[in-house]
């Protein structure tokens, strides 16, 4: 965001009045229109602009517009003056009017637009670096108004608006930036290196754009953007998931399910990708497929309390009681003091008609000395942490509670840590944190006497 763009200041040039059709360096043949005709207003305004007196130049240019409304030179000079006065909307309007009258004026106007853009962009970058965010936003708004062939101001402003939750405005800016990348300058041919850089910029903009469209439930607009991204990166799991979500949200369940089925049977997917896929499917209400994804995750992480907990919850939501019986039993092995896990297990047994097992599970729950709830695995500086809380039940208040947490990589035990805290009174809770000195992907725990 803090790149300072180096541009030469725009300079007022003599109007173009060639004898034949005007052709741009990029091959554009312009309609003749009405060529600019110098007047006493334009000549003096030009001198004032060269002397860095844009306010006086603007006054003369406006007099010229009033005196000769069909002469494009006055609109051109007014546009330059407005731009140097940071009045970018008026500058844009007058440049457009000059081109309507004389289309070949684009060749003079484009460098003036880019110069004004550079001034506004750099002013915004300097303000942002100094912590003056509102000033940066205003400067970048001006840059966006005056020139669309450079995406940096659009992107920076969109990022700030996204942070403020103004998602639709940010998405519109990304859309305009992408449209600008489709265009080419009239005044010069882009080098191969520039074209490659623009293509890489497009990828980043499309990624941000698709994320915002999904966030704001604009699924039909997100779909073509996601498909373009997949054309470039067909094996990207997150893009495939997002495309399936966008398609499903539009009511095309069969298409979405076909994508999910491909993902679930993809032998190349890693544990994290199955975890993310399971979360996406669960949130979309596709509980059976979410259970499949979490089942695959337990194959990667057989001792992961979180993987078994998510697997059990997906089966519970899918009302797959037969599968849930064995899964909930496994969950209780890695999360033995969870009230939720015990209730899930009892419900599964009850739904299958095994009342004795359900009652036995509930009695064991009531006899627990305390419960462990709210477990969250997080990265920590130099390692991993697990946050949670102990909820008092039958254990004597203030007597020591000891829990041993064992940490794993994907399937490999890394080590363990024990946390000790005073037991809270029945119904009350006490928070704890376990710190482990390596990066772990999963854990289980057990009480220690």
RACORNOR-V137050 format. One record per residue. N is the residue number from 1. RES is the residue in three letters. PHI is phi as a letter, one per 30 degrees, with the letter a starting at -180 (NA if undefined). D_LAST is the distance of its C-alpha to the last C-alpha in Angstrom with 1 decimal. Layout:
{{N/RES/PHI/D_LAST} {N/RES/PHI/D_LAST}}
This chain:
{{1/UNK/NA/55.5} {2/UNK/c/57.1} {3/UNK/d/59.7} {4/UNK/c/63.1} {5/UNK/d/65.8} {6/UNK/c/69.0} {7/UNK/b/72.1} {8/UNK/d/75.6} {9/UNK/d/77.0} {10/UNK/d/79.2} {11/UNK/b/82.9} {12/UNK/d/85.6} {13/UNK/c/87.9} {14/UNK/d/91.3} {15/UNK/d/91.4} {16/UNK/d/91.8} {17/UNK/b/95.2} {18/UNK/d/95.8} {19/UNK/d/98.8} {20/UNK/c/97.0} {21/UNK/e/93.6} {22/UNK/d/90.6} {23/UNK/b/88.1} {24/UNK/d/84.7} {25/UNK/e/83.4} {26/UNK/c/81.0} {27/UNK/j/83.9} {28/UNK/d/84.0} {29/UNK/c/87.5} {30/UNK/d/87.9} {31/UNK/d/90.2} {32/UNK/d/93.1} {33/UNK/h/92.4} {34/UNK/c/94.1} {35/UNK/d/93.9} {36/UNK/d/93.3} {37/UNK/b/96.5} {38/UNK/d/96.4} {39/UNK/b/97.7} {40/UNK/d/98.2} {41/UNK/d/94.9} {42/UNK/d/93.0} {43/UNK/d/94.7} {44/UNK/d/93.9} {45/UNK/d/90.3} {46/UNK/d/89.8} {47/UNK/d/91.0} {48/UNK/d/88.7} {49/UNK/d/85.7} {50/UNK/d/86.6} {51/UNK/c/86.8} {52/UNK/i/83.3} {53/UNK/b/84.7} {54/UNK/d/83.0} {55/UNK/d/83.6} {56/UNK/d/87.4} {57/UNK/d/87.4} {58/UNK/d/85.6} {59/UNK/e/88.3} {60/UNK/d/91.0} {61/UNK/d/89.3} {62/UNK/d/89.0} {63/UNK/d/92.7} {64/UNK/d/93.4} {65/UNK/d/91.4} {66/UNK/d/93.4} {67/UNK/d/96.7} {68/UNK/b/96.0} {69/UNK/d/93.1} {70/UNK/c/93.8} {71/UNK/c/93.5} {72/UNK/d/90.0} {73/UNK/d/90.3} {74/UNK/d/89.6} {75/UNK/d/86.4} {76/UNK/d/85.3} {77/UNK/d/85.9} {78/UNK/d/84.3} {79/UNK/d/81.2} {80/UNK/d/81.0} {81/UNK/d/81.5} {82/UNK/e/78.9} {83/UNK/d/76.4} {84/UNK/d/77.1} {85/UNK/c/76.7} {86/UNK/i/73.2} {87/UNK/c/74.5} {88/UNK/d/73.2} {89/UNK/d/73.8} {90/UNK/d/77.5} {91/UNK/d/77.7} {92/UNK/d/76.4} {93/UNK/e/78.8} {94/UNK/d/81.8} {95/UNK/d/81.0} {96/UNK/d/80.7} {97/UNK/d/84.0} {98/UNK/d/85.7} {99/UNK/d/84.5} {100/UNK/d/85.7} {101/UNK/d/89.2} {102/UNK/b/89.1} {103/UNK/e/86.3} {104/UNK/d/86.9} {105/UNK/d/85.7} {106/UNK/e/82.2} {107/UNK/d/83.0} {108/UNK/c/83.5} {109/UNK/d/80.8} {110/UNK/e/77.9} {111/UNK/d/77.9} {112/UNK/d/78.2} {113/UNK/d/75.3} {114/UNK/d/73.1} {115/UNK/d/74.2} {116/UNK/d/73.3} {117/UNK/e/70.0} {118/UNK/d/69.3} {119/UNK/d/70.1} {120/UNK/d/67.8} {121/UNK/d/64.9} {122/UNK/d/65.0} {123/UNK/d/65.2} {124/UNK/d/62.1} {125/UNK/d/60.2} {126/UNK/d/61.2} {127/UNK/d/60.2} {128/UNK/d/56.8} {129/UNK/d/56.2} {130/UNK/d/57.0} {131/UNK/i/54.6} {132/UNK/c/57.4} {133/UNK/d/56.1} {134/UNK/d/58.6} {135/UNK/d/61.5} {136/UNK/d/60.1} {137/UNK/d/59.9} {138/UNK/d/63.5} {139/UNK/d/64.8} {140/UNK/d/63.1} {141/UNK/d/64.4} {142/UNK/d/67.9} {143/UNK/d/67.3} {144/UNK/d/66.2} {145/UNK/d/69.4} {146/UNK/c/71.8} {147/UNK/a/70.7} {148/UNK/c/68.6} {149/UNK/d/69.0} {150/UNK/c/66.3} {151/UNK/c/62.7} {152/UNK/d/61.0} {153/UNK/d/61.7} {154/UNK/e/60.9} {155/UNK/d/57.5} {156/UNK/d/56.6} {157/UNK/d/57.7} {158/UNK/d/55.8} {159/UNK/d/52.6} {160/UNK/d/53.0} {161/UNK/d/53.9} {162/UNK/d/50.8} {163/UNK/d/48.6} {164/UNK/d/50.4} {165/UNK/i/49.8} {166/UNK/c/53.5} {167/UNK/d/52.9} {168/UNK/d/56.2} {169/UNK/d/58.2} {170/UNK/d/56.1} {171/UNK/d/56.6} {172/UNK/d/60.4} {173/UNK/d/60.4} {174/UNK/d/58.7} {175/UNK/d/61.2} {176/UNK/d/64.1} {177/UNK/d/62.8} {178/UNK/d/62.6} {179/UNK/d/66.1} {180/UNK/d/67.3} {181/UNK/d/66.0} {182/UNK/d/68.2} {183/UNK/d/71.3} {184/UNK/b/73.1} {185/UNK/e/75.1} {186/UNK/d/78.8} {187/UNK/c/79.8} {188/UNK/a/78.2} {189/UNK/c/76.7} {190/UNK/d/73.0} {191/UNK/d/72.2} {192/UNK/e/69.8} {193/UNK/d/67.1} {194/UNK/d/67.4} {195/UNK/d/67.2} {196/UNK/d/64.0} {197/UNK/d/62.5} {198/UNK/d/63.4} {199/UNK/d/61.8} {200/UNK/d/58.5} {201/UNK/d/58.7} {202/UNK/e/59.3} {203/UNK/d/56.1} {204/UNK/d/54.0} {205/UNK/d/55.9} {206/UNK/d/55.5} {207/UNK/d/51.8} {208/UNK/d/51.6} {209/UNK/d/54.1} {210/UNK/d/52.3} {211/UNK/d/49.0} {212/UNK/d/50.9} {213/UNK/d/52.8} {214/UNK/d/49.6} {215/UNK/d/48.0} {216/UNK/c/51.1} {217/UNK/i/51.3} {218/UNK/c/54.6} {219/UNK/d/53.8} {220/UNK/d/57.4} {221/UNK/d/58.1} {222/UNK/d/54.9} {223/UNK/e/55.7} {224/UNK/d/58.7} {225/UNK/d/56.9} {226/UNK/d/53.9} {227/UNK/d/56.3} {228/UNK/d/58.1} {229/UNK/d/54.9} {230/UNK/d/54.0} {231/UNK/d/57.5} {232/UNK/d/56.6} {233/UNK/b/53.0} {234/UNK/d/52.8} {235/UNK/c/49.4} {236/UNK/d/47.6} {237/UNK/d/44.7} {238/UNK/d/44.3} {239/UNK/d/48.1} {240/UNK/d/48.0} {241/UNK/d/45.3} {242/UNK/d/47.2} {243/UNK/d/50.4} {244/UNK/d/48.9} {245/UNK/d/47.5} {246/UNK/d/50.9} {247/UNK/d/52.7} {248/UNK/d/50.4} {249/UNK/d/50.9} {250/UNK/c/54.7} {251/UNK/i/54.3} {252/UNK/c/54.8} {253/UNK/d/51.7} {254/UNK/d/53.0} {255/UNK/d/53.6} {256/UNK/d/50.1} {257/UNK/d/48.4} {258/UNK/d/50.4} {259/UNK/d/49.0} {260/UNK/d/45.4} {261/UNK/d/45.9} {262/UNK/d/47.2} {263/UNK/d/44.2} {264/UNK/d/41.7} {265/UNK/c/43.5} {266/UNK/d/43.9} {267/UNK/d/42.3} {268/UNK/d/42.6} {269/UNK/d/40.4} {270/UNK/c/37.2} {271/UNK/e/33.8} {272/UNK/d/34.4} {273/UNK/d/37.7} {274/UNK/d/36.1} {275/UNK/d/33.6} {276/UNK/d/36.6} {277/UNK/d/38.6} {278/UNK/d/36.0} {279/UNK/d/35.8} {280/UNK/d/39.7} {281/UNK/d/40.0} {282/UNK/d/37.5} {283/UNK/d/39.2} {284/UNK/d/42.6} {285/UNK/i/41.5} {286/UNK/c/41.7} {287/UNK/d/38.4} {288/UNK/d/39.1} {289/UNK/d/39.9} {290/UNK/d/37.0} {291/UNK/d/34.8} {292/UNK/d/36.6} {293/UNK/d/36.0} {294/UNK/d/32.3} {295/UNK/d/32.2} {296/UNK/d/33.9} {297/UNK/d/31.4} {298/UNK/d/28.5} {299/UNK/d/30.6} {300/UNK/d/30.6} {301/UNK/b/26.9} {302/UNK/d/25.1} {303/UNK/c/21.6} {304/UNK/d/22.7} {305/UNK/e/20.9} {306/UNK/d/24.2} {307/UNK/d/26.5} {308/UNK/d/25.0} {309/UNK/d/24.8} {310/UNK/d/28.5} {311/UNK/d/29.5} {312/UNK/d/28.1} {313/UNK/d/29.8} {314/UNK/d/33.0} {315/UNK/d/33.0} {316/UNK/d/32.3} {317/UNK/d/35.3} {318/UNK/d/37.4} {319/UNK/h/36.5} {320/UNK/c/35.9} {321/UNK/d/33.7} {322/UNK/d/34.0} {323/UNK/d/32.6} {324/UNK/d/30.0} {325/UNK/e/28.4} {326/UNK/d/27.3} {327/UNK/d/26.6} {328/UNK/d/24.4} {329/UNK/d/22.3} {330/UNK/d/22.0} {331/UNK/d/21.1} {332/UNK/d/18.2} {333/UNK/d/16.8} {334/UNK/c/16.9} {335/UNK/b/16.4} {336/UNK/d/14.2} {337/UNK/c/13.9} {338/UNK/d/17.6} {339/UNK/d/19.8} {340/UNK/d/22.8} {341/UNK/d/21.7} {342/UNK/d/21.1} {343/UNK/d/24.4} {344/UNK/d/26.2} {345/UNK/d/25.0} {346/UNK/d/26.1} {347/UNK/d/29.4} {348/UNK/d/30.1} {349/UNK/d/29.7} {350/UNK/d/31.8} {351/UNK/d/34.5} {352/UNK/c/34.8} {353/UNK/i/35.2} {354/UNK/c/32.0} {355/UNK/d/31.2} {356/UNK/d/28.9} {357/UNK/d/26.5} {358/UNK/d/26.9} {359/UNK/d/26.1} {360/UNK/d/23.1} {361/UNK/d/21.7} {362/UNK/d/22.6} {363/UNK/d/21.0} {364/UNK/d/17.7} {365/UNK/d/18.2} {366/UNK/d/19.0} {367/UNK/d/15.9} {368/UNK/d/13.5} {369/UNK/d/11.5} {370/UNK/a/13.0} {371/UNK/c/15.0} {372/UNK/c/15.5} {373/UNK/b/19.3} {374/UNK/i/22.1} {375/UNK/d/20.8} {376/UNK/b/23.7} {377/UNK/d/24.0} {378/UNK/b/26.6} {379/UNK/d/28.5} {380/UNK/b/28.0} {381/UNK/e/30.2} {382/UNK/i/29.5} {383/UNK/l/26.7} {384/UNK/b/24.7} {385/UNK/b/22.6} {386/UNK/b/20.6} {387/UNK/c/21.1} {388/UNK/a/19.4} {389/UNK/b/18.3} {390/UNK/c/15.6} {391/UNK/c/17.3} {392/UNK/d/16.3} {393/UNK/b/16.4} {394/UNK/c/15.0} {395/UNK/d/12.2} {396/UNK/e/13.8} {397/UNK/e/15.7} {398/UNK/i/14.9} {399/UNK/d/11.5} {400/UNK/d/9.2} {401/UNK/c/8.3} {402/UNK/b/7.0} {403/UNK/b/8.8} {404/UNK/c/10.2} {405/UNK/c/13.9} {406/UNK/c/16.1} {407/UNK/c/19.7} {408/UNK/b/22.8} {409/UNK/d/26.6} {410/UNK/d/28.5} {411/UNK/j/26.6} {412/UNK/c/25.5} {413/UNK/d/22.1} {414/UNK/c/22.5} {415/UNK/l/19.2} {416/UNK/b/15.9} {417/UNK/b/14.7} {418/UNK/c/11.5} {419/UNK/c/12.2} {420/UNK/b/10.9} {421/UNK/a/12.9} {422/UNK/d/13.5} {423/UNK/d/13.1} {424/UNK/d/16.7} {425/UNK/d/18.7} {426/UNK/e/19.3} {427/UNK/i/21.5} {428/UNK/c/21.3} {429/UNK/b/19.8} {430/UNK/b/18.8} {431/UNK/d/19.7} {432/UNK/b/17.9} {433/UNK/b/19.2} {434/UNK/c/17.9} {435/UNK/c/20.6} {436/UNK/b/21.2} {437/UNK/d/24.2} {438/UNK/b/25.8} {439/UNK/d/27.4} {440/UNK/c/25.4} {441/UNK/c/26.6} {442/UNK/a/23.4} {443/UNK/a/19.7} {444/UNK/b/16.8} {445/UNK/b/13.1} {446/UNK/a/9.8} {447/UNK/d/6.6} {448/UNK/b/3.8} {449/UNK/d/0.0}}
